[in-house]
């Protein structure tokens, strides 16, 4: 059973304080991952790492830069967060291995992503837990652009033929306009009213972007909060099922 799990950047960091992890949340997430019995591929977003740097340099998933300083700043911030996630996992004896998308992924001029999955599949087959992260990647004609964790999840879930896909978010699911969790979204229009823009700086599109990318998957995905991460890893489908 292969599970692709995204730990939202806003879950594991303090999104309002630059380059600060939410230590308690990261510990809880690492505890849940350490108890999981499925083969896991973990992807994490940026939260207060990466997004502020990307915004400062005008870099998004579509607008790129050729400036080496900007590239290095964004990539270094994401690698720093990746290192902190890995340390928490290693503390719990999870055989987590960093996989940096900048070293492998690219986009064509139309933005189409190529993210080779063979390395991730082999690491997983050999008993490791690959841990990828949102990053900047080569983009033909643009320099580098942002690759969001959600795009990584979509690409790997498809290429690894994942059995389960989960997005651990700051909210307990996709919320309707009254604040209740929408149990199931099969088409974007089912929840269009509820899917406003992201409240904080997020160069990758907020919840609306997440739902759009998840709807493109062959496997239904779960969006849930940290309180439900263990339940998801135990095989339940908490929060909102998308797809
Ligand atoms: O937080 C984007 O990853 P996300 C990371 O999953 C960067 O959107 C580089 C801003």
Boltz pocket constraint, residues with backbone or C-beta under 6 A from the ligand:
constraints:
  - pocket:
      binder: B
      contacts: [[A, 9], [A, 44], [A, 45], [A, 46], [A, 47], [A, 49], [A, 50], [A, 51], [A, 54], [A, 74], [A, 78], [A, 133], [A, 134], [A, 135], [A, 136], [A, 146], [A, 147], [A, 148], [A, 149], [A, 150], [A, 203], [A, 204]]
      max_distance: 6.0
